[in-house]
Amino acid sequence: MYGLLHEEGLSRYYELRGAVGVPVVDPGEKDRAWLEPIEAQLAARGACDLDVSGIHCSACVWVMEELFRRRAGAGVLELNPTLGRMHMRVGEDFSLRAYLDEVERLGYRFGPARKRLERASDALLLRTGVVMALAANSMIFSIAIYLGLRSGPLFELLSELSYGAGALSVLVGGGVFFQAAWRGLRARVLHLDLPIALGIALAFMGSSYSFFFGSGEATYVDTLTVFIALMLLGRFLQERTLERNRDRLLADEGVDGLTTRRHRDGKIEIIACMDIVEGDTLVCAPGDLVPVDALLLSEHATLSLDWIDGESAPSYFGVGETLPAGAFNAGDHAFSATATSGFEASCVLRLLNRTSAAGEEQPASSRFWQRVSGFYVIFVLAAAISGAVYWFWITGDGVRALEVATAILVVTCPCSFGIAVPLGYEVVRARLRRLGLFVRTRSLLDRMRQVRRVVFDKTGTLTTGALVLADTAQLDSLTPEQADRLYGMASQSSHPKARALAEALAARGASWSAGGDTGWAQESAGQGLSLEEGGRVHRLGSALFALGADTPDASDDLVYSLDGEPVLSLTTREDLRPGARAELERLEADGYDAFILSGDRHDKVQAMAQRLGVPAERALGEQRPEAKAAWVRAHAPERTLMLGDGLNDGLVVREALCSGTPAIDRPFMASRCDFYLVSPGLGPIAEALRLSRQLGQVVRIDLAFALLYNSFAIGLAMAGLMRPWLAAILMPTSSLVTIAFTLLALRERRARPATAPAYGRPAWT
């Protein structure tokens, strides 16, 4: 990424970004079926909208705008980095596809404009701002009254202004809690918003009675406005952080947003996959999904099956063979195939089904919070009713009884629930964001405290999905001319093994220019590359291809031969994520059992387990999607965290207690998991588990403090000693104490323990 930015003269990116960067995510194969209708729209209207993922700061915005400005036909580009939305107006000679290719080289990702523009937290932000302003003014109006002002025109004016601020606060902010409380009652649930709504209603009724029929003073109205402002602030923090994490991804409409190309009546049209019927002729461009089982009509096709069975190497198919649904075109040319069934029979439809996606079912942790909230509601309501009954019994004064009940409901501020706890969750989510882990679901951190087993998919999860040479020492025996020739051959192929060899040779300074000393090699699909030069034949590929079919010891890896004689015999392996072994050891040290559950061949899975130090009995290979889901279902799913990246993991993530994915290039998995990763290594997972436990301890202390404070405050109110000015001091003070404790307990320490492993962060943009 550094080289690309400097090559294009975009080094100012680093000045705008600042000291801290974000890891680049390889976009991988590009599925561009969605782009053709947008190109047609752009040609007709000269404008279009796109969703974009990966925008982190002003430097990201600048680099996109700069690359746009440099292209012919560029007009106006408008970027909304918060939402991840791009709007452009261009001329006829602007190439949208070329611009997207250029920007995606830097790790960003584009898709059709599917994100919702309106968000629930936007309305909460407006309400919170208005109510906080009203609370500040109401406190100012009340100070003079608390200091002794009891009559005269100024007293009347301040009382009227204070009451007006309270009425506006109830109107603007109280509706949020009234609606939530009513929905809870309709669902027969004692929701935490019920005592909040009752407190607001009774406090405002008491203030209104005192203002219109009593002393002319709006009793408790200043405390009420502060109470509403604090509750709304906590609610806003909770909603905004989850929305922000979701907006970093491209939107996923499941099967409704899945498209393909169909050849009919001499024309190729873009259709929804739901419209595929048996017998349709489908055209799959490079990077396209094969949506249904289909018979190949073209001469050959190269498919990536890693999202089906976890196999990292591409597979080759010949004319007449059946292509499996869920594969991707990994070749450099399009192919056509005949659908053997409609989309309703495709496994893709089942794997993309959202109905029971992870996180939608109510976990035990959520039931715990409902029980706590229910007990709190019962406790507060019982105290308020008891106080009112007691004072009415001993005094016979209904107004006095109402004042005591109002004081109890106002002063028993659920600050731990409404402010400190949401703030604690936001602090933890912010720390995880800095490590590259983004939380998508509200209850994830609660559920993580129950996890005792972490299950990993292999390809693309424990590995980067790319191949590397297991031993590069043999390359040292090549002369510079041989290294350049071999690099020229390998760099002409998109096969993962050839790319691994080309990268290893490039690291040693090898180079090649088309038409130079090394000519164009001929590739035999699924076998290798051959080059005739100076009367000699160079071959690079499988042993059978390079050395001949009659070679008895031929192994299926990477061999370079000259005139049939072996020159190099190389072994490739999947490249582990940075620090993968150290992170699995850290999980084991923290008391978690690490498992590998993969669709790849059993021998490959066992070899990977040995490299990672995972016991052989905890590494299972050749697991189809249904088998993965069945295994998790049979092994304490309520204590399992699943990490996967492929379409084949769509079923198993629904069974586990919580799930995550490093695959954000396509929205299929990220939109179905509780969290996603953009870090190169796996360190954030162990850190998230640790922070979830630490957060649980802080929450329990906050709840204990809330119990002590509310018991003290209710005792004062029951004794008839609670005054409006005292409530105005106690309620905000208790909030500040719990907030300060939560922030201090969850603050990020600068110094890490010497034994903590590195997170393995390579180059940052």
C-alpha positions in Angstrom: 0.0 0.0 0.0 2.9 2.3 0.8 4.4 1.7 -2.6 1.0 2.3 -4.4 0.5 5.6 -2.7 3.9 6.9 -3.5 3.7 5.5 -7.0 0.6 7.6 -7.6 2.0 10.7 -5.9 -0.4 10.4 -3.0 2.0 10.5 -0.1 0.1 13.4 1.5 -2.2 10.7 2.7 0.2 10.1 5.6 0.1 13.7 6.6 -3.7 13.8 6.8 -4.0 10.4 8.5 -1.7 11.1 11.4 0.3 8.6 13.5 -2.3 5.8 13.8 -3.3 3.7 10.8 -5.8 1.0 10.0 -4.8 -2.4 8.5 -5.5 -2.9 4.8 -7.9 -5.7 3.9 -7.2 -7.4 0.7 -10.4 -7.1 -1.4 -9.7 -10.5 -3.1 -11.7 -11.5 -6.1 -14.1 -8.7 -7.2 -17.7 -9.6 -7.8 -18.8 -6.9 -10.3 -22.1 -8.2 -11.6 -23.8 -5.4 -9.6 -21.8 -2.7 -11.5 -23.2 -3.1 -15.0 -26.7 -1.6 -14.2 -25.0 1.3 -12.4 -22.7 1.9 -15.4 -25.8 2.1 -17.6 -27.4 4.5 -15.2 -24.3 6.6 -15.2 -24.2 6.8 -18.9 -27.9 7.8 -19.1 -28.0 10.3 -16.2 -24.4 11.3 -15.6 -24.7 10.5 -11.8 -24.8 7.5 -9.5 -24.6 6.5 -5.8 -22.3 3.9 -4.4 -21.7 2.4 -1.0 -18.0 2.2 0.2 -16.4 0.3 3.0 -13.0 1.0 4.6 -13.3 4.8 5.2 -11.6 5.6 8.5 -10.5 9.2 8.5 -10.1 12.4 6.4 -7.1 10.9 4.6 -9.3 8.2 3.1 -11.7 10.8 1.8 -8.8 12.9 0.4 -7.2 10.0 -1.5 -10.5 9.0 -3.1 -11.2 12.6 -4.1 -7.7 13.0 -5.5 -7.8 9.8 -7.6 -11.3 10.9 -8.8 -10.0 14.4 -9.7 -7.2 13.0 -11.9 -9.4 11.0 -14.2 -10.8 12.3 -17.5 -14.4 13.3 -17.3 -14.4 13.8 -13.5 -17.1 16.1 -12.3 -18.3 16.3 -8.7 -17.6 13.7 -6.0 -19.5 13.9 -2.7 -18.5 11.5 0.1 -20.3 10.8 3.4 -17.6 9.0 5.4 -19.9 8.4 8.4 -22.4 6.5 6.4 -20.0 5.1 3.8 -21.9 6.6 0.8 -20.5 8.1 -2.4 -22.3 10.3 -4.9 -20.7 11.3 -8.2 -21.6 13.4 -11.2 -19.3 12.8 -14.2 -18.9 13.4 -18.0 -19.3 10.9 -20.8 -15.6 9.9 -21.0 -15.4 9.0 -17.3 -14.6 5.3 -16.7 -16.3 4.2 -13.5 -14.8 0.7 -13.6 -11.3 2.0 -14.0 -11.7 4.4 -11.1 -13.1 1.7 -8.8 -10.2 -0.6 -9.7 -7.7 2.1 -8.9 -9.3 2.9 -5.5 -9.8 -0.8 -4.5 -6.0 -1.3 -5.0 -5.7 0.7 -1.8 -7.9 -1.7 0.2 -11.3 -0.1 -0.1 -14.4 -1.9 -1.3 -17.4 -0.7 -3.3 -21.0 -1.9 -3.7 -24.4 -0.7 -4.8 -26.1 1.9 -2.7 -28.2 -0.2 -0.3 -27.5 1.4 3.1 -30.3 3.2 4.9 -29.7 6.9 5.1 -31.8 7.3 8.2 -30.6 6.0 11.5 -32.3 5.7 14.9 -29.4 7.4 16.7 -29.8 10.6 14.6 -33.2 11.3 16.1 -31.7 10.5 19.6 -28.8 12.8 19.0 -31.2 15.7 18.2 -33.4 14.9 21.3 -30.4 14.6 23.5 -28.9 17.9 22.5 -32.2 19.8 23.0 -32.8 18.2 26.4 -29.3 18.8 27.7 -29.6 22.4 26.7 -32.9 22.6 28.6 -31.4 20.9 31.6 -28.5 23.3 31.8 -30.9 26.3 31.7 -33.3 24.8 34.1 -30.6 24.4 36.7 -29.5 28.0 36.2 -33.1 29.2 36.8 -33.5 27.0 39.9 -30.3 28.2 41.6 -31.8 31.6 42.6 -34.8 29.8 44.1 -32.6 27.4 46.1 -30.7 30.3 47.4 -33.8 31.9 48.9 -35.7 33.8 46.2 -39.4 33.1 47.1 -41.5 35.9 45.8 -41.7 38.8 43.4 -41.6 39.2 39.6 -38.2 37.6 39.3 -39.3 34.6 41.2 -42.4 34.2 39.0 -40.3 34.6 35.8 -37.7 32.0 36.8 -40.4 29.6 37.9 -42.2 30.0 34.6 -39.0 29.5 32.7 -38.0 26.5 34.7 -41.5 24.9 34.3 -41.4 25.6 30.6 -38.0 23.9 30.3 -39.3 20.9 32.1 -42.4 20.7 29.9 -40.3 20.8 26.8 -37.9 18.2 28.2 -40.8 15.8 28.9 -42.3 16.5 25.4 -38.9 16.1 23.5 -37.2 13.4 25.6 -39.8 11.7 27.7 -41.5 10.2 24.6 -38.6 7.9 24.1 -39.2 6.2 27.5 -43.0 6.4 27.4 -43.0 4.5 24.0 -40.5 1.9 25.2 -42.4 1.3 28.5 -45.7 0.9 26.6 -44.1 -1.7 24.3 -42.8 -3.6 27.3 -46.2 -3.6 28.9 -47.8 -4.8 25.8 -45.2 -7.6 25.6 -45.8 -8.3 29.3 -42.2 -7.5 30.2 -41.2 -5.3 33.2 -38.8 -3.1 31.1 -36.3 -0.8 32.8 -38.0 2.1 31.0 -41.1 1.6 33.0 -39.9 3.2 36.3 -38.1 5.8 34.2 -41.4 6.7 32.4 -43.3 6.6 35.7 -40.8 8.8 37.4 -40.9 11.3 34.6 -44.7 11.3 34.5 -45.2 11.6 38.3 -42.5 14.2 38.7 -44.0 16.3 36.0 -47.5 15.9 37.4 -46.2 16.9 40.9 -44.4 19.9 39.5 -47.5 20.9 37.5 -49.7 20.7 40.6 -47.2 22.7 42.7 -46.8 25.3 39.9 -50.5 25.8 39.2 -52.2 25.1 42.5 -49.5 25.4 45.2 -46.6 27.8 45.9 -46.0 28.7 42.2 -42.7 26.9 42.3 -42.1 24.0 39.8 -40.8 21.4 42.4 -38.4 18.8 41.1 -38.6 20.1 37.5 -34.8 20.9 37.3 -33.9 17.5 38.6 -36.4 16.0 36.1 -34.7 17.7 33.1 -31.3 16.5 34.2 -32.6 13.0 34.7 -34.1 12.9 31.2 -30.9 14.3 29.7 -28.7 11.7 31.4 -31.0 8.8 30.4 -31.1 10.0 26.7 -27.3 10.4 26.7 -26.8 6.7 27.8 -29.4 5.5 25.2 -27.6 7.5 22.4 -24.2 6.1 23.3 -25.5 2.6 23.1 -27.1 3.0 19.7 -24.5 5.1 17.9 -21.5 2.8 18.5 -23.3 -0.2 17.0 -24.5 1.8 14.0 -21.1 3.1 13.4 -19.6 -0.4 13.3 -22.3 -1.6 10.9 -21.9 1.3 8.6 -18.2 0.4 8.0 -19.5 -2.6 6.0 -21.2 -2.8 2.7 -24.9 -3.5 3.1 -26.1 -7.1 2.6 -29.7 -7.7 1.5 -29.1 -11.5 1.6 -30.5 -13.4 -1.4 -32.6 -10.3 -2.5 -29.4 -8.4 -3.4 -27.7 -11.4 -5.2 -27.5 -11.0 -9.0 -26.1 -13.0 -11.9 -25.9 -12.8 -15.7 -28.3 -14.7 -18.0 -27.9 -15.3 -21.7 -31.3 -15.3 -23.5 -32.3 -14.4 -27.0 -28.8 -13.3 -28.0 -28.6 -10.8 -25.1 -26.9 -10.9 -21.7 -29.0 -9.4 -18.9 -28.5 -8.9 -15.2 -31.2 -10.7 -13.2 -31.8 -11.5 -9.5 -30.7 -15.0 -8.6 -34.2 -15.6 -7.2 -35.4 -15.5 -10.9 -33.1 -18.4 -12.1 -35.0 -21.4 -13.4 -33.8 -24.8 -14.6 -32.3 -24.6 -18.1 -31.2 -21.0 -17.9 -27.9 -20.2 -19.5 -25.7 -18.3 -17.0 -22.6 -16.3 -17.7 -20.1 -16.0 -14.9 -17.4 -13.3 -15.2 -14.2 -13.3 -13.2 -15.1 -13.0 -9.5 -18.8 -13.9 -10.0 -20.6 -16.4 -7.8 -22.0 -19.6 -9.3 -25.5 -19.3 -7.8 -26.9 -22.8 -8.6 -25.5 -26.2 -9.7 -24.8 -25.9 -13.4 -23.3 -27.8 -16.4 -20.2 -26.1 -17.9 -20.7 -25.2 -21.5 -17.3 -23.5 -22.0 -14.1 -25.4 -22.6 -12.8 -25.1 -19.1 -13.3 -23.0 -15.9 -11.2 -22.3 -12.8 -13.3 -22.1 -9.6 -12.5 -21.1 -6.0 -14.2 -23.5 -3.6 -12.8 -22.1 -0.4 -16.3 -20.7 0.5 -17.7 -24.2 0.1 -15.2 -26.7 1.5 -12.3 -24.5 2.7 -9.9 -25.7 0.0 -7.4 -22.8 -0.7 -6.2 -24.0 -4.1 -8.5 -23.4 -7.1 -10.3 -26.3 -8.8 -10.5 -26.9 -12.6 -13.5 -28.1 -14.5 -13.9 -29.2 -18.1 -16.8 -28.9 -20.5 -19.9 -30.9 -19.4 -18.8 -31.1 -15.7 -21.1 -29.9 -12.9 -20.1 -26.7 -11.3 -21.1 -26.5 -7.6 -23.3 -23.7 -6.3 -21.4 -21.3 -4.0 -18.2 -21.4 -6.0 -16.5 -18.3 -7.4 -15.0 -17.8 -10.8 -11.2 -17.6 -10.0 -10.1 -17.5 -13.6 -9.2 -14.6 -15.9 -12.1 -15.2 -18.3 -15.8 -15.6 -18.3 -17.6 -18.9 -18.9 -21.2 -20.1 -19.5 -23.1 -22.9 -17.9 -26.6 -24.3 -17.9 -28.5 -24.2 -14.6 -29.6 -27.7 -13.5 -32.1 -26.4 -11.0 -33.9 -23.2 -9.9 -32.5 -21.0 -7.2 -35.0 -22.3 -4.6 -33.1 -25.7 -4.7 -29.6 -24.1 -4.3 -27.6 -24.5 -1.2 -26.7 -20.8 -1.5 -30.3 -19.9 -0.6 -30.1 -22.0 2.6 -26.6 -20.7 3.6 -27.7 -17.1 3.1 -30.9 -17.4 5.0 -31.1 -14.9 7.9 -34.0 -16.2 9.9 -32.0 -17.7 12.7 -28.8 -15.7 12.3 -26.4 -15.4 15.2 -27.3 -13.0 17.8 -31.1 -12.8 17.1 -32.1 -15.4 19.6 -32.2 -14.3 23.2 -29.1 -15.5 25.0 -28.8 -16.3 28.7 -27.0 -13.0 29.3 -29.9 -11.0 27.9 -32.3 -13.0 30.1 -30.1 -12.1 33.1 -30.4 -8.4 32.3 -34.1 -8.7 32.0 -34.3 -10.3 35.4 -32.2 -7.6 36.9 -34.3 -4.9 35.3 -37.5 -6.6 36.4 -36.3 -6.8 40.0 -35.3 -3.1 39.9 -38.7 -2.1 38.5 -40.5 -4.1 41.2 -38.2 -2.7 43.9 -38.7 1.0 42.8 -42.5 0.7 42.3 -42.9 -1.1 45.6 -40.9 1.6 47.4 -42.9 4.4 45.8 -46.3 2.8 46.5 -45.2 2.0 50.1 -44.0 5.6 50.7 -47.3 7.0 49.3 -49.5 4.7 51.4 -47.4 5.2 54.6 -47.6 9.1 54.4 -51.2 9.1 53.5 -52.0 6.8 56.4 -50.1 8.9 59.0 -51.1 12.4 57.6 -54.2 11.9 55.5 -52.7 14.4 53.1 -52.8 13.0 49.5 -50.6 15.8 48.1 -47.9 15.0 50.7 -48.2 11.3 49.8 -47.8 12.1 46.1 -44.7 14.3 46.8 -43.0 11.4 48.7 -43.8 8.9 45.9 -42.5 11.4 43.3 -39.3 12.0 45.3 -38.7 8.2 45.4 -39.2 7.8 41.7 -37.0 10.8 40.8 -34.1 10.2 43.2 -33.8 6.4 42.5 -31.9 7.2 39.3 -30.9 4.0 37.4 -27.6 5.6 36.5 -25.8 2.3 36.4 -28.3 0.9 33.9 -28.8 4.1 31.9 -25.4 5.8 31.8 -22.4 4.0 33.4 -23.1 0.6 31.9 -23.7 1.8 28.3 -20.6 4.0 28.7 -18.6 1.0 29.9 -19.7 -1.0 26.9 -18.7 1.9 24.6 -15.3 2.2 26.2 -14.6 -1.5 25.6 -16.0 -1.4 22.0 -13.7 1.6 21.3 -10.7 -0.3 22.6 -11.5 -3.2 20.4 -12.0 -1.0 17.4 -8.5 0.3 17.8 -7.3 -3.3 17.8 -9.3 -4.1 14.6 -12.4 -5.8 16.1 -15.8 -4.3 15.4 -18.8 -5.3 17.4 -22.1 -5.6 15.5 -24.6 -6.9 18.0 -25.7 -5.4 21.3 -25.3 -8.5 23.6 -22.0 -9.8 22.3 -19.8 -8.7 25.2 -22.3 -10.3 27.7 -22.3 -13.5 25.8 -18.5 -13.6 25.5 -18.3 -14.1 29.3 -19.9 -17.5 28.9 -17.5 -18.7 26.2 -15.2 -21.6 27.1 -14.4 -23.0 23.6 -13.1 -21.1 20.5 -13.6 -22.9 17.2 -11.7 -21.7 14.1 -12.2 -22.4 10.4 -8.9 -22.9 8.7 -8.6 -21.3 5.2 -9.0 -17.5 5.4 -9.4 -17.6 9.2 -6.3 -19.1 10.7 -4.5 -18.5 7.4 -4.5 -15.6 5.1 -5.9 -17.7 2.2 -2.6 -17.2 0.3 0.1 -19.8 -0.3 3.8 -19.3 0.4 6.9 -21.4 -0.2 7.6 -23.7 2.7 11.4 -23.5 2.1 13.0 -20.8 -0.1 16.6 -21.9 0.4 16.6 -23.7 -3.0 16.0 -20.4 -4.8 19.5 -19.4 -3.7 21.0 -21.9 -6.1 19.5 -20.1 -9.2 21.6 -17.7 -11.2 20.2 -14.2 -11.8 19.2 -15.2 -15.3 17.4 -18.3 -14.2 15.7 -16.4 -11.4 14.5 -13.8 -13.9 13.2 -16.4 -16.3 11.4 -18.3 -13.6 9.9 -15.1 -12.2 8.7 -14.2 -15.7 6.9 -17.5 -16.1 5.4 -17.5 -12.6 4.2 -13.9 -12.8 2.2 -14.7 -15.9 -0.2 -17.0 -14.0 -2.9 -16.2 -11.5 -2.5 -19.7 -9.8 -1.9 -19.3 -6.0 1.2 -21.6 -6.3 2.7 -19.5 -9.1 2.0 -16.3 -7.2 3.7 -17.7 -4.2 6.9 -18.5 -6.2 6.7 -15.1 -8.0 6.6 -13.2 -4.6 9.5 -15.2 -3.3 11.6 -14.5 -6.3 10.6 -10.8 -6.4 11.8 -10.6 -2.7 15.2 -11.7 -4.1 15.3 -9.0 -6.7 14.1 -11.0 -9.7 12.3 -9.0 -12.5 10.8 -9.4 -15.9 9.5 -7.3 -18.7 7.1 -8.6 -21.3 8.8 -9.2 -24.7 12.3 -9.3 -23.0 14.6 -12.2 -22.5 11.7 -14.3 -21.3 8.7 -14.8 -23.7 5.1 -15.5 -23.0 4.5 -18.8 -21.3 1.6 -21.1 -22.3 -0.6 -22.3 -19.4 -2.3 -25.6 -19.3 -5.3 -25.3 -17.0 -4.8 -27.3 -13.8 -1.3 -28.5 -14.8 1.2 -25.7 -15.1 3.2 -23.4 -17.4 5.5 -24.2 -20.3 7.9 -22.0 -22.3 10.0 -22.9 -25.3 13.1 -20.7 -25.6 16.4 -21.2 -27.5 15.4 -24.8 -28.4 14.9 -25.7 -24.7 11.6 -26.4 -22.9 11.0 -24.9 -19.4 8.1 -26.2 -17.4 6.6 -25.1 -14.1 3.8 -26.9 -12.4 2.9 -30.3 -11.0 5.5 -33.1 -11.0 3.5 -35.1 -13.6 3.4 -32.0 -15.9 7.0 -31.0 -15.4 8.7 -34.4 -15.4 6.4 -36.7 -17.3 3.6 -39.1 -16.6 5.9 -42.1 -16.2 7.7 -40.5 -13.2 7.1 -42.9 -10.3 7.8 -40.5 -7.5 5.8 -37.6 -8.8 4.2 -35.5 -6.1 1.4 -33.0 -6.6 3.2 -29.7 -5.7 5.4 -27.3 -7.6 8.3 -28.5 -9.8 10.5 -26.5 -12.3 12.1 -28.6 -15.0 14.4 -27.9 -18.0 14.0 -30.4 -20.9 12.3 -32.8 -18.5 15.1 -32.7 -16.0 14.2 -31.4 -12.5 15.8 -28.1 -11.5 13.7 -27.2 -8.4 11.2 -29.1 -6.4 9.3 -26.8 -4.1 6.6 -27.2 -1.5 3.9 -24.7 -0.8 1.8 -24.2 2.2 -0.9 -21.8 3.4 0.4 -18.7 5.1 -0.6 -18.4 8.7 -2.0 -15.1 10.0 0.6 -13.1 11.9 1.1 -14.4 15.4 -1.6 -17.2 15.0 0.3 -19.7 17.1 1.0 -17.2 19.9 -2.6 -16.2 20.0 -3.9 -19.8 20.2 -1.4 -20.4 23.0 -2.7 -17.3 24.8 -6.3 -18.6 24.5 -5.2 -21.9 26.0 -3.4 -20.1 28.8 -6.5 -18.1 29.5 -8.5 -21.3 30.0 -10.2 -21.6 26.5 -10.1 -24.7 24.4 -9.1 -24.0 20.8 -10.5 -26.2 18.0 -10.1 -26.3 14.2 -13.2 -27.2 12.2 -12.5 -27.1 8.4 -13.9 -28.4 5.1 -10.4 -28.9 3.8 -8.7 -32.3 3.5 -8.0 -34.1 6.8 -4.2 -34.3 6.2 -4.0 -30.6 5.6 -5.9 -29.8 8.7 -3.7 -32.1 10.8 -0.6 -30.4 9.4 -2.0 -27.0 10.2 -2.8 -28.1 13.8 0.7 -29.3 14.2 2.1 -26.0 13.1 -0.2 -24.2 15.6 0.3 -26.5 18.5 -3.3 -27.7 18.5 -3.9 -31.3 19.7 -4.7 -33.7 16.8 -8.1 -34.6 18.4 -9.1 -31.0 18.3 -8.5 -30.6 14.5 -11.3 -31.9 12.3 -11.2 -31.9 8.5 -13.5 -32.7 5.6 -16.5 -31.2 7.4 -19.3 -30.1 5.1 -21.5 -27.2 6.2 -24.1 -29.4 7.8 -21.5 -31.5 9.6 -19.9 -28.3 11.0 -23.3 -27.2 12.4 -24.0 -30.6 13.8 -20.6 -30.8 15.6 -21.1 -27.4 17.3 -24.7 -28.3 18.2 -23.5 -31.5 19.9 -20.6 -29.8 21.8 -22.0 -27.2 24.1 -23.0 -24.5 21.6 -24.0 -22.2 24.5 -20.3 -21.9 25.4 -18.8 -21.8 21.9 -17.4 -18.9 19.9 -17.1 -19.7 16.1 -14.8 -17.8 13.8 -15.2 -18.5 10.0 -14.9 -16.7 6.7 -16.7 -18.7 4.0 -20.2 -19.3 2.7 -19.8 -22.8 4.1 -19.7 -21.3 7.7 -23.2 -19.7 7.3 -24.9 -22.6 9.1 -22.4 -23.2 11.9 -22.4 -19.5 13.0 -26.1 -19.8 13.8 -25.4 -22.7 16.2 -22.7 -21.1 18.3 -23.3 -18.7 21.2 -21.4 -15.9 19.3 -19.5 -15.7 16.1 -17.0 -13.5 14.1 -15.3 -13.3 10.8 -12.3 -11.7 9.2 -14.1 -11.8 5.8 -15.4 -8.3 5.1 -14.7 -8.2 1.3 -18.2 -9.7 0.7 -21.1 -9.0 3.1 -22.3 -12.6 3.3 -20.6 -13.5 6.5 -19.9 -10.1 8.2 -23.7 -9.3 8.2 -24.5 -12.6 10.0 -21.8 -12.5 12.7 -21.6 -10.7 16.0 -18.2 -9.1 15.2 -15.8 -8.8 12.3 -12.0 -8.3 12.2 -9.9 -6.0 10.1 -6.6 -6.8 11.9 -4.0 -9.1 10.2 -3.7 -11.2 13.3 -6.1 -12.9 15.7 -5.0 -11.0 18.9 -8.3 -9.0 19.2 -10.2 -12.2 19.9 -8.3 -13.0 23.1 -8.4 -9.3 24.1 -12.2 -9.2 23.5 -12.7 -12.2 25.8 -10.5 -10.7 28.5 -12.2 -7.3 28.2 -15.7 -8.9 28.4 -14.7 -10.5 31.7 -13.3 -7.2 33.0 -16.4 -5.4 31.9 -18.6 -7.9 33.8 -16.7 -7.2 37.0 -17.2 -3.4 36.5 -20.9 -3.8 35.8 -21.4 -5.9 39.0 -19.6 -3.1 41.0 -21.8 -0.5 39.4 -24.9 -2.5 40.3 -23.8 -2.9 43.9 -23.2 0.9 44.1 -26.6 1.5 42.6 -28.2 -0.7 45.2 -26.4 1.1 48.1 -27.2 4.6 46.7 -30.9 3.8 46.0 -31.4 2.3 49.5 -29.9 5.4 51.1 -32.0 7.8 48.8 -35.2 5.8 49.4 -34.6 5.9 53.1 -34.4 9.7 53.0 -37.5 10.0 50.9 -39.5 7.6 53.1 -38.5 9.7 56.1 -39.9 12.8 54.4 -36.4 14.4 54.4 -35.9 14.5 50.6 -36.1 18.1 49.3 -36.0 19.2 45.6 -32.5 20.8 46.1 -31.2 17.7 47.7 -32.5 15.5 44.9 -30.9 17.9 42.4 -27.6 17.2 44.1 -27.8 13.5 44.9 -29.0 12.3 41.5 -26.3 13.9 39.3 -23.6 13.2 41.9 -24.4 9.5 41.9 -24.3 9.5 38.1 -20.8 11.2 38.1 -19.5 8.8 40.7 -20.5 5.7 38.7 -19.3 7.2 35.4 -15.9 8.1 36.9 -15.4 4.7 38.4 -16.4 3.0 35.1 -14.0 5.1 33.0 -11.1 4.6 35.5 -11.7 0.8 35.8 -11.8 0.3 32.0 -9.1 2.8 31.0 -6.4 1.5 28.6 -3.1 1.0 30.4 -0.2 2.2 28.3 2.3 -0.5 29.5 1.5 -4.0 28.5 2.6 -7.0 30.6 5.9 -8.5 29.4 4.3 -11.8 28.7 1.5 -10.5 26.5 2.1 -11.6 22.9 2.3 -9.1 20.0 -0.8 -8.8 17.9 1.2 -9.2 14.7 0.4 -6.0 12.9 2.3 -5.6 9.6 2.2 -2.6 7.2 -0.5 0.0 7.9 -1.9 2.5 5.4 
